[in-house]
Amino acid sequence: MTSFVDRVNLQVIAGKGGNGCVSVHREKFKPLGGPDGGNGGHGGDVVFVVDPNVHTLLDFHFQTRLQGGNGKHGQGSNRDGATGESVRVSVPNGTVIYSGGEVIADLTGAGTEVTVAKGGRGGRGNRALVSSKRKVPGFAELGEPGDELEVVLELKSVADVGLVGFPSAGKSSLIAAMSAARPKIADYPFTTLTPNLGVVSAGETTYTIADVPGLIPGAAAGKGLGLEFLRHIERCAVLAHVVDCANLESDRDPASDIDALEHELAEYGGLADRPRIIVLNKIDVPDGRELAEYVRKDLEKYGWPVYLVSAVSHEGLKELNFAFAREVREFRAAQPPVEATRAIIRPAAVDDSGFEIKKLVPAYEGDVEFVVTGAKPERWIGQTNFENEEAVGYLADRLANLGVEDALVKQGAVPGSIVKIADHEFEWQPTDPNIVATVGPRGTDARFEVSDRKGADERLAERKERRAELLERVAKEKEARGKSRRG
């Protein structure tokens, strides 16, 4: 069984931020020395780093979940929580990271790194929440969850020369003869089950050479092994058609082999602009040399250089080596200057200061529901401890300052309307600016009466119960209609 893995699915979870601390400084003769609750630590990130010593994605075949460390909670005496430990993951050069079908990073170059999942921010302690309205806040923010996403890692080898050909054309033998690589070589088809890489020098030019496990007609549509490994020649500067001139099959010839290979490359796409070189291999065999010399002129119709070589006797390899080096130099010279390491990253926009309000169709008579979406409102919901009345009042102030309350009124919301933000539903009550929010013990808000709050909770519970009954009734009616149709 091969140990080469070039495509894996991963679940990536960044660490959660720690909660802020609620604390008041106390010492002798200073019973109320002011708030001193520290902030929670940020969650750990998940970072992918290109490591030249890693060549496959095998490790991720057994470990499909990566998770950063959680941040520690803040403490009293102005002590902030520790930051969660970040996970730094080594990947091979040429790794492409996808999420939701979109490329989020293309990692090439040793040391290139990208943060795929950002750790959640730690909640602020009450020391950081002091304002002119709240001298001694009796609440703190909760830590935010880290990013969580499903990603696909795909390895595309970074090689300069790509060898393509039918099974047993001698591609692995060429790599072994031209470089120090020692791939498995045998006298039966599909010996090569993984792409092989070799490093070759020609004068002052050093380049890498790779092969693709035997292509057959229909490979681009999923037949054989070729489809799984065609991605490894996407970055190649030049493609070499390796033709077996000692092939004993009467229904094949070099020209038809090249036409079949070109058809598969065209079906795969993205390789039409790469220069080609035709390599007629196995001329150490008498019949092979005779066939190569016979078809050489016919193959010149393609307009590509043709070389006769033998991986066994090394005949013609020096000329082929310098031909590869020349094409690689020309390709490199034509490329725009880039930094030694680079990452192509397309992050999604975050922290949008806007919001949207959607008015839903009533689930039943008398029920009107509004859904508020937006980065800030949803983040604030996650930071709020709803068991602390003062924290809820602080959330109400933030939403009002953002303009959410005015927008709700314009949409037709009235006191008691159900408003949903993220996964929280509540009965909306307009903020009264004439009431001082901080009057009363710490952790309370003068705008909330205990009896009103209990009544609101009960009414919300009743609405949820009625909605569940409605959904159950609708489901039963659908089931009854289905039975009547079948009857």
C-alpha positions in Angstrom: 0.0 0.0 0.0 1.4 3.4 -1.0 2.1 5.9 1.7 1.7 8.9 -0.6 -1.3 11.1 0.2 -1.9 14.3 -1.8 -5.5 15.2 -0.8 -7.1 15.3 2.6 -10.2 16.7 4.3 -9.7 18.4 7.7 -11.7 20.0 10.4 -9.9 23.1 11.6 -11.0 24.7 14.9 -9.3 27.7 16.5 -9.2 28.1 20.2 -11.9 29.9 22.2 -11.1 33.2 23.9 -11.2 33.2 27.7 -13.8 35.1 29.7 -13.1 38.4 31.3 -13.1 38.7 35.0 -15.4 40.7 37.3 -13.4 41.8 40.3 -13.2 44.8 42.7 -9.9 45.7 44.3 -10.0 45.3 48.1 -7.3 45.9 50.7 -7.1 47.3 54.2 -8.6 50.8 54.4 -9.6 50.5 50.7 -12.7 48.3 50.7 -13.7 49.5 47.2 -10.5 50.3 45.3 -12.1 50.1 41.9 -12.6 47.4 39.3 -9.5 45.2 38.6 -10.9 42.3 36.6 -8.4 41.2 33.9 -9.2 40.3 30.3 -9.4 36.8 29.0 -6.7 35.5 26.8 -7.2 35.1 23.0 -7.7 31.6 21.6 -4.9 29.9 19.7 -4.7 30.1 15.9 -4.3 27.2 13.4 -1.4 28.1 11.1 -0.1 26.1 8.1 3.6 26.4 7.3 5.5 25.1 4.3 8.3 22.7 5.4 10.8 21.5 2.8 11.3 18.3 4.7 7.6 17.3 4.3 6.7 15.7 1.0 3.2 14.3 1.4 0.0 14.9 3.4 0.2 11.5 5.0 0.1 12.8 8.6 -3.3 14.3 8.0 -4.7 11.0 6.7 -4.7 9.8 10.3 -5.3 13.2 12.1 -8.3 14.9 10.5 -9.0 17.4 13.3 -6.8 20.3 14.2 -7.7 22.5 17.2 -5.9 25.5 18.8 -5.7 25.9 22.5 -8.3 27.9 24.4 -7.4 31.2 26.1 -7.4 31.3 29.9 -9.9 33.4 31.8 -9.0 36.7 33.3 -8.4 37.1 37.0 -8.5 39.8 39.7 -5.7 42.2 40.5 -5.6 43.2 36.8 -4.3 39.8 35.7 -5.1 38.9 32.1 -5.6 35.3 31.0 -2.9 33.5 29.0 -3.2 33.2 25.3 -4.1 29.8 24.0 -1.4 27.8 22.3 -1.5 28.1 18.5 -1.1 25.0 16.3 1.5 25.3 13.6 1.1 22.6 11.0 3.9 21.7 8.5 2.7 21.1 5.0 4.7 20.3 1.7 5.7 22.9 -0.7 2.9 23.4 -3.3 0.0 22.8 -0.9 -3.3 24.5 -1.9 -6.0 25.1 0.8 -9.7 25.1 -0.2 -12.7 26.0 1.9 -16.2 25.9 0.5 -14.8 25.2 -2.9 -12.8 28.4 -2.9 -9.0 28.7 -2.8 -8.0 30.5 0.5 -4.3 29.9 0.2 -1.7 28.7 -2.3 1.5 27.9 -0.3 4.7 27.9 -2.3 8.2 28.5 -1.0 9.9 27.3 2.2 8.7 29.1 5.3 5.5 30.5 3.7 2.7 30.4 6.2 -1.0 31.3 6.5 -3.4 31.5 9.4 -6.4 29.5 8.3 -8.4 29.7 11.6 -8.1 32.7 13.8 -8.5 32.2 17.6 -11.4 33.9 19.3 -10.8 37.1 21.1 -10.8 37.1 24.9 -13.6 38.9 26.7 -12.8 42.2 28.4 -12.8 42.2 32.2 -14.7 44.9 34.1 -11.5 47.0 34.4 -11.6 47.5 30.6 -15.3 48.3 30.6 -15.1 51.3 32.9 -16.8 54.4 31.4 -18.4 57.7 32.5 -21.7 55.8 32.9 -20.3 52.7 34.5 -17.7 53.6 37.1 -17.6 50.0 38.6 -19.0 47.6 36.0 -20.5 44.5 37.6 -20.1 42.4 34.5 -17.5 41.2 32.0 -17.5 40.0 28.5 -17.4 36.3 27.5 -14.7 35.0 25.2 -15.5 34.6 21.6 -15.4 31.2 19.8 -12.6 30.7 17.3 -13.0 30.1 13.6 -14.3 26.7 12.7 -14.2 25.4 9.1 -13.8 22.4 6.9 -10.8 22.7 4.6 -9.4 20.5 1.9 -5.6 20.3 1.4 -4.4 19.4 -2.0 -0.7 18.9 -2.9 0.4 20.1 -6.3 4.1 19.3 -6.7 6.4 22.2 -7.5 8.4 20.7 -10.4 10.0 22.3 -13.5 9.7 19.4 -15.9 6.8 17.0 -16.1 7.1 13.6 -17.7 3.9 12.2 -19.2 3.4 8.9 -21.0 1.7 5.6 -21.1 2.4 2.9 -18.5 5.9 1.4 -18.8 7.1 4.2 -21.1 10.2 4.5 -18.9 9.5 7.7 -17.1 10.7 6.5 -13.7 13.8 5.1 -15.4 14.6 8.5 -16.9 14.3 10.2 -13.5 16.6 7.6 -12.0 19.1 8.0 -14.8 19.1 11.8 -14.7 18.9 12.4 -10.9 19.7 10.8 -7.6 16.1 9.8 -7.2 15.5 6.0 -6.9 11.8 5.3 -7.7 10.5 1.8 -8.0 11.1 0.3 -11.4 9.7 -3.0 -12.7 8.8 -4.6 -16.0 5.0 -4.4 -15.6 2.5 -1.6 -16.1 1.5 0.8 -13.3 4.6 0.1 -11.2 4.6 3.8 -10.3 1.8 4.5 -7.9 3.0 7.9 -6.7 4.6 10.9 -8.4 8.4 10.8 -8.3 10.5 13.9 -7.9 14.2 14.3 -8.9 16.7 17.2 -8.8 18.8 17.6 -12.0 21.7 20.0 -12.8 22.8 21.2 -16.2 25.6 23.7 -16.1 24.5 26.5 -13.8 20.8 25.5 -14.0 19.3 23.3 -11.4 15.7 22.1 -11.9 13.3 19.5 -10.6 11.7 16.8 -12.7 8.5 14.8 -11.9 6.5 12.1 -13.6 2.8 11.2 -13.6 1.8 7.6 -13.0 0.9 6.1 -16.3 -1.8 7.9 -18.3 -4.3 5.9 -20.3 -7.2 7.1 -22.5 -9.9 8.4 -20.3 -7.6 9.4 -17.5 -9.0 12.9 -17.3 -12.5 11.3 -16.9 -11.3 9.2 -14.0 -9.9 6.0 -15.5 -6.7 4.6 -14.2 -4.4 6.5 -11.9 -3.7 9.6 -14.1 -6.6 11.8 -12.9 -5.4 11.6 -9.3 -1.9 12.9 -10.2 -2.4 15.2 -13.1 -2.5 18.1 -10.6 1.2 17.5 -10.0 2.2 18.8 -13.4 0.1 22.0 -13.3 3.1 24.1 -12.2 5.6 22.6 -14.6 7.5 24.8 -17.0 7.8 22.2 -19.7 6.1 18.9 -20.5 7.9 15.9 -22.0 6.0 13.2 -23.9 7.9 10.0 -23.1 7.2 7.4 -25.8 8.1 3.7 -25.5 9.7 2.8 -28.9 10.2 -0.8 -27.8 6.5 -1.4 -27.3 5.4 -4.7 -28.8 1.6 -3.9 -29.1 0.7 -3.8 -32.7 -2.2 -1.4 -32.3 -0.1 1.5 -30.9 2.5 3.8 -32.5 4.3 6.9 -31.2 2.1 9.4 -33.0 -1.1 7.9 -31.7 0.3 7.7 -28.2 1.1 11.5 -28.3 -2.3 12.3 -29.7 -4.0 10.3 -26.9 -1.8 12.0 -24.2 -2.6 15.5 -25.7 -6.3 14.7 -25.6 -6.1 13.9 -21.9 -4.1 17.0 -21.1 -6.6 19.1 -23.1 -9.5 17.5 -21.2 -7.8 18.2 -17.9 -7.2 21.8 -19.0 -4.8 24.6 -18.1 -1.7 23.1 -19.8 -2.1 24.3 -23.4 0.6 27.1 -23.1 3.4 24.8 -21.8 6.2 24.0 -24.2 6.5 20.3 -25.2 9.4 18.0 -25.9 9.1 14.6 -27.4 11.3 11.9 -25.9 11.7 8.6 -27.8 12.9 6.2 -25.2 14.4 2.7 -25.2 16.6 3.1 -28.2 19.0 0.6 -26.6 16.7 -2.0 -28.0 17.4 -2.6 -31.7 13.8 -2.5 -32.7 13.3 0.6 -30.5 16.1 2.5 -32.2 14.8 1.5 -35.7 11.3 2.7 -34.9 12.5 5.9 -33.3 14.6 6.8 -36.4 11.7 5.9 -38.6 9.1 8.1 -37.0 11.3 11.0 -36.1 10.5 13.0 -39.2 6.8 12.2 -38.9 6.8 13.6 -35.3 8.3 16.9 -36.4 4.8 17.9 -37.6 4.0 18.8 -34.0 6.7 21.5 -34.1 8.3 20.2 -30.9 11.9 19.1 -30.4 12.4 15.4 -30.6 15.1 13.5 -28.7 16.2 9.9 -28.9 17.4 8.5 -25.6 18.0 5.4 -23.6 17.5 5.4 -19.8 19.5 2.2 -19.7 22.6 3.1 -21.7 22.3 6.9 -21.0 22.6 7.6 -24.7 21.1 11.1 -25.6 20.5 12.0 -21.9 23.0 14.8 -21.9 21.4 16.6 -24.8 18.0 16.0 -23.3 19.2 17.4 -19.9 20.4 20.7 -21.5 17.2 20.9 -23.6 15.1 20.7 -20.4 17.4 23.3 -18.7 17.1 25.7 -21.6 13.3 25.5 -21.6 13.2 26.0 -17.8 15.5 29.1 -18.0 13.3 30.6 -20.6 10.2 30.0 -18.6 11.7 31.4 -15.4 12.9 34.5 -17.3 9.4 35.1 -18.6 7.9 35.1 -15.1 7.3 38.4 -13.3 9.6 38.9 -10.3 8.2 37.5 -7.1 9.4 37.2 -3.5 11.1 34.0 -2.4 8.1 33.0 -0.4 4.5 33.9 -1.2 1.0 33.0 -0.2 -2.1 33.7 -2.3 -4.8 34.4 0.2 -8.4 35.4 -0.4 -9.9 35.9 3.1 -13.6 36.7 3.4 -14.5 40.2 4.7 -15.1 40.3 8.4 -16.0 42.9 11.1 -18.5 44.7 8.8 -19.9 47.6 10.8 -23.3 47.3 9.1 -26.4 45.1 9.9 -29.6 44.0 8.3 -33.1 43.4 9.7 -35.5 41.0 8.1 -39.1 40.8 9.1 -40.4 37.3 9.0 -44.0 36.2 8.1 -45.9 35.6 11.3 -45.9 31.9 12.3 -49.4 32.4 13.7 -51.7 35.3 14.3 -50.3 38.0 16.5 -46.6 36.8 16.3 -44.2 39.2 14.5 -40.5 38.3 14.4 -37.5 40.2 13.3 -34.1 38.8 12.6 -31.0 41.0 12.9 -27.8 39.9 11.1 -24.4 41.6 11.1 -20.9 40.9 12.3 -21.1 43.3 15.3 -24.5 42.4 16.7 -23.8 38.7 16.4 -20.4 39.1 18.0 -21.9 41.2 20.9 -24.5 38.5 21.5 -21.7 35.9 21.9 -19.9 38.2 24.4 -22.9 38.8 26.6 -23.6 36.9 29.8 -27.4 36.8 29.8 -27.5 35.8 33.4 -26.2 39.2 34.3 -28.7 42.0 34.1 -26.1 44.8 33.7 -24.4 42.9 30.9 -27.8 42.7 29.1 -28.3 46.4 29.6 -24.8 47.1 28.2 -25.8 45.0 25.1 -28.9 47.1 24.7 -26.9 50.3 24.8 -24.5 49.0 22.2 -27.3 47.9 19.8 -29.0 51.3 20.3 -25.8 53.2 19.5 -25.3 51.1 16.4 -28.8 52.1 15.2 -30.5 48.7 15.6 -33.4 50.1 17.7 -34.2 52.9 15.2 -34.1 50.4 12.4 -36.5 48.0 14.2 -39.0 50.9 14.7 -38.9 51.7 11.0 -39.5 48.0 10.2 -42.7 48.1 12.4 -41.4 46.6 15.6 -43.4 47.4 18.8 -42.6 46.7 22.5 -42.9 42.9 22.9 -42.0 42.0 19.4 -39.7 39.0 19.2 -36.2 39.8 17.9 -33.6 37.2 17.0 -29.9 37.9 16.9 -27.6 34.9 16.2 -29.1 32.1 18.3 -30.8 34.3 20.9 -34.5 35.3 20.9 -35.9 38.0 23.2 -38.9 40.3 23.5 -37.7 43.7 22.4 -38.2 46.7 24.7 -37.0 50.1 23.6 -34.2 51.6 25.6 -35.4 54.5 27.8 -32.6 57.1 27.8 -34.2 58.9 30.7 -33.4 56.1 33.2 -29.9 55.9 34.5 -28.8 52.3 33.8 -26.3 52.0 36.7 -28.6 52.9 39.6 -28.7 49.9 41.9 -26.3 47.1 43.0 -23.6 45.9 40.7 -24.8 43.4 38.2 -28.3 45.0 37.9 -29.8 47.6 35.6 -32.5 50.0 36.7 -34.3 49.6 33.3 -35.1 46.0 34.1 -37.7 45.2 36.7 -37.6 41.7 38.0 -41.3 41.1 37.5 -41.2 42.4 33.9 -38.2 40.2 33.2 -39.9 37.1 34.6 -43.1 38.0 32.6 -41.1 38.4 29.4 -39.4 35.1 29.9 -42.7 33.4 30.5 -44.3 35.0 27.4 -41.3 34.0 25.3 -41.5 30.4 26.6 -45.2 30.4 25.7 -44.6 31.6 22.2 -41.9 28.9 21.7 -44.3 26.3 23.0 -47.1 27.4 20.7 -44.7 27.5 17.7 -43.6 23.9 18.5 -47.2 22.8 18.6 -47.9 24.6 15.3 -45.0 22.8 13.6 -46.1 19.5 15.0 -49.6 20.0 13.7 -48.3 21.0 10.2 -46.1 17.9 10.1 -49.1 15.7 11.0 -51.2 17.3 8.3 -48.5 16.7 5.7 -48.2 13.0 6.8 -52.0 12.6 6.6 -52.1 14.1 3.1 -49.3 11.8 2.0 -51.2 8.7 3.3 -54.4 9.8 1.5 -52.5 10.1 -1.8 -50.9 6.7 -1.4 -54.4 5.3 -0.5 
